[in-house]
Amino acid sequence: MAQHNELGKKGEQLAVDFLLKKGYKILERNYTFQKAEVDIIAKIKDTLAIVEVKTRSTIEFGNPQDFLKPKQIQRLVNAADEFVTVNKLDVEVRFDIIAIVKEGKQFKIEHLEDAFYHF
C-alpha cells in the first residue's frame, strides 16, 4: 500500500478515536453515495456530524483543511442528504473537518466543527 494511503487510514482511525473520546457515536465509516465518500458519519446528541478527515505528513504545502475543493463539498452535502433521507433521521446536520498533521512520531489533531455549508 502506498505510504500516503497508510497515513490516510491512520488519520481516519485517529479521528474516530478522537470523536469517541469526545462522546460521539460513530454511525458509518467510508459511507459512499454516487461519487462522494464520507470519511465518518457521527452523532452527538441531536446533531449528525459529517466528518471529512484530512491527514498530512507536513504543512509545507498548506494546512490539511485547505485541500477541500468546492466540488468535493457539494458531493459531501449530497451524500449527507441521502444518508439523512434513507435513514429517516430528524437531526441537525453539521459538516466538520478533522485536520491531522504528523509531527515526528506524534500527530496534531484539530477538530473544526461546522467547517462549511449549512442545511
Phi, psi and omega in degrees: 000140180297149184299322180292328176294319178296319179296319178297316178295318178298317179299317179297319179293320177299320179295317178299312180300318179299312180295318179300318179296331180273003176095009178282151171255127180276119180267321182211151170233138178055046177288128181244142173212122185051239183264005183264145168231120177267123183298310183217134169245119184230160180230137172223121186054235181260024182242131174263123179256119174266113191247123174259126180257127177239116182243134180225152178273346180202158174257017181307324182257008180126167179288147182306319184293344180282356183264013178267118184267154180306320180295321178294319178300314180298321178296319178296320178299314179297318179295320178297316179300316178298314181300314180297316182294309183299322183268004178049050182270142174245083186220160167283144179245133181230144178251119182245158170236133169250114181260126182235129178234130178283126177236095186068238179264357181257167176233133175264126183245128176236124181256112179259100180282146177053050188286332180199157170053134176234142171210000000 
